[in-house]
Amino acid sequence: MRRKNCCLVWTGVFLFGFAVHLLSAQIASSTRDGVYTVEQAQHGKVLYGKQCSMCHRPDLEGMGQNLPLVGDDFLNNWDDQTLADLYTKTHTSMPASKPGSLTPTETVQLLAYILSVNKFSAGKTDLPIDLSKLKAIHIDKLATKP
């Protein structure tokens, strides 16, 4: 009887831990949580130089109708939206000369680079390509300027 109760207790502990894990995976995170890797941002920087810098300038400050991708103007525009929103905008409309030509991998690499330039810390896992996972990551304006 004692052994049976012990097994039931451990089964309950396991199930509780598994439920907590599932719930934490569904809880929204933010760009402050290290949602991309340095390697992704480095790939994004190279891609940015080839695909984006002509319109958004090498410093990401933008010019004319090409909005900045760094600083208060950018962060105010995207504050409290999700990375899925930014991904969709980037993936479907960029580069302006050939909209929709970026691969999903290239798009998240560009987002990682944009996050890095905006002083969001890198983490240990790649920014996901999965749109449902990007919907759970909110863009939170940082207090410091890039």
C-alpha positions as CSV (number, residue, x, y, z in Angstrom):
1,M,0.0,0.0,0.0
2,R,2.8,2.4,0.9
3,R,4.6,1.7,-2.4
4,K,1.3,2.4,-4.3
5,N,0.9,5.8,-2.5
6,C,4.4,6.7,-3.2
7,C,3.9,6.0,-6.9
8,L,0.8,8.1,-6.9
9,V,2.6,11.0,-5.2
10,W,5.5,10.9,-7.7
11,T,3.0,10.7,-10.6
12,G,1.2,13.7,-9.3
13,V,4.5,15.7,-8.9
14,F,5.5,14.8,-12.4
15,L,2.1,15.8,-13.9
16,F,2.2,19.1,-11.9
17,G,5.7,19.8,-13.2
18,F,4.7,19.0,-16.8
19,A,1.6,21.3,-16.5
20,V,3.8,24.2,-15.2
21,H,6.2,23.6,-18.1
22,L,3.4,23.8,-20.6
23,L,1.9,26.9,-19.1
24,S,5.2,28.7,-18.9
25,A,5.8,27.9,-22.6
26,Q,2.5,29.6,-23.5
27,I,3.0,32.7,-21.3
28,A,4.0,35.7,-23.3
29,S,7.5,36.9,-23.2
30,S,9.1,40.1,-24.3
31,T,12.0,41.3,-26.3
32,R,13.7,42.0,-23.0
33,D,14.0,38.2,-22.4
34,G,16.9,37.4,-24.7
35,V,14.8,36.0,-27.5
36,Y,17.5,35.8,-30.2
37,T,21.1,34.7,-30.5
38,V,24.3,36.7,-31.3
39,E,24.9,34.5,-34.2
40,Q,21.4,35.3,-35.7
41,A,22.1,39.0,-35.2
42,Q,25.4,38.7,-37.0
43,H,23.8,36.9,-40.0
44,G,21.1,39.6,-39.9
45,K,23.7,42.4,-39.9
46,V,25.3,41.0,-43.1
47,L,21.9,40.6,-44.7
48,Y,20.9,44.1,-43.6
49,G,24.0,45.5,-45.3
50,K,23.0,43.8,-48.6
51,Q,19.2,44.2,-48.6
52,C,18.2,47.1,-46.3
53,S,20.9,49.7,-45.8
54,M,20.2,51.5,-49.1
55,C,16.8,52.6,-47.9
56,H,17.1,52.5,-44.1
57,R,20.7,53.7,-44.1
58,P,23.7,51.8,-42.6
59,D,22.9,53.2,-39.1
60,L,19.2,52.0,-39.4
61,E,18.1,55.7,-38.9
62,G,15.9,55.6,-42.0
63,M,15.4,58.6,-44.4
64,G,12.4,60.2,-46.0
65,Q,9.5,57.7,-46.2
66,N,11.8,54.9,-45.1
67,L,11.2,54.6,-41.4
68,P,13.9,54.2,-38.9
69,L,14.6,50.7,-37.5
70,V,16.3,52.0,-34.4
71,G,15.6,54.4,-31.6
72,D,12.6,56.0,-30.0
73,D,10.6,56.5,-33.3
74,F,11.0,52.8,-34.1
75,L,10.3,51.6,-30.6
76,N,7.3,53.9,-30.1
77,N,5.9,52.6,-33.4
78,W,6.2,48.9,-32.4
79,D,5.9,49.2,-28.6
80,D,3.5,46.5,-27.2
81,Q,3.1,44.8,-30.6
82,T,4.5,41.4,-31.1
83,L,7.4,40.1,-33.1
84,A,4.9,38.3,-35.3
85,D,3.6,41.8,-36.3
86,L,7.1,43.0,-37.2
87,Y,7.9,39.7,-38.8
88,T,4.8,39.8,-41.0
89,K,5.5,43.4,-42.0
90,T,9.1,42.7,-42.9
91,H,8.5,39.4,-44.6
92,T,5.7,40.5,-46.8
93,S,6.8,44.0,-47.8
94,M,10.6,44.0,-47.7
95,P,12.9,44.8,-49.4
96,A,10.9,47.5,-51.2
97,S,12.5,46.6,-54.5
98,K,11.4,43.0,-54.2
99,P,8.7,42.6,-51.5
100,G,8.2,39.1,-50.1
101,S,11.6,37.8,-51.3
102,L,13.1,37.2,-47.9
103,T,13.1,33.7,-46.6
104,P,11.6,33.0,-43.1
105,T,15.2,32.4,-41.8
106,E,16.4,35.7,-43.3
107,T,13.5,37.6,-41.8
108,V,14.2,36.4,-38.3
109,Q,17.9,37.1,-38.8
110,L,17.0,40.7,-39.7
111,L,14.7,40.9,-36.7
112,A,17.5,39.7,-34.4
113,Y,19.9,42.3,-35.8
114,I,17.3,45.0,-35.4
115,L,16.7,43.9,-31.8
116,S,20.5,43.9,-31.1
117,V,20.9,47.4,-32.5
118,N,18.0,48.5,-30.3
119,K,20.0,47.2,-27.3
120,F,17.8,44.2,-26.5
121,S,20.1,41.5,-25.0
122,A,20.8,38.3,-26.9
123,G,19.9,34.9,-25.3
124,K,20.8,31.3,-25.8
125,T,18.1,30.2,-28.2
126,D,17.4,31.4,-31.7
127,L,14.5,33.6,-32.5
128,P,11.9,31.2,-33.8
129,I,10.5,31.2,-37.3
130,D,7.2,29.8,-36.1
131,L,4.6,32.7,-36.3
132,S,2.6,31.4,-33.3
133,K,5.7,31.6,-31.2
134,L,6.5,35.1,-32.4
135,K,3.0,36.2,-31.4
136,A,3.9,35.4,-27.8
137,I,6.9,37.8,-27.8
138,H,5.9,41.4,-27.2
139,I,8.1,44.3,-28.2
140,D,8.8,46.3,-25.1
141,K,10.4,49.7,-25.4
142,L,13.6,50.0,-23.4
143,A,14.2,52.9,-21.1
144,T,17.7,53.6,-22.6
145,K,18.3,54.9,-26.0
146,P,20.4,52.8,-28.5
